[in-house]
């Protein structure tokens, strides 16, 4: 009898742990996209935490602004001035679709194609 109660208790604990772990993973999924220079060094990183309302943009060099453009007609959708290497991008400003992200430094422009679809982002990038 003690063995049966012990087995049931372990089974219930395992199911509870799995359910909590699965729920936690859905809330806090982190996706990271890295754009590199032609020599392989990291140029920019975009980090998206699904439970957050912002994307975190980090650059290897200081950048003075970024722009998000419609990829079809290159119209400005969102952009901000920046000082430093890090900023947050408000995801609520972007509808589902494909955009071109441009990050401006004193020496170059980093261009990345970003796809926003139901909370999943994809990224293709080049440095000019």
Buried (B, 14 or more C-beta within 10 A) or exposed (E): EEEEEEEEEEEEEEEEEEEEEEEEEEEEEEBEBEBBBEEEEEBBBBBBBBEEEBBBBBBBBEBEBBBBBEBEEEEEBBBBEBEEBEBEBEBEEBEEEBBBBBBBBEEBEBBBBBBBEEEEBEBEBEBE
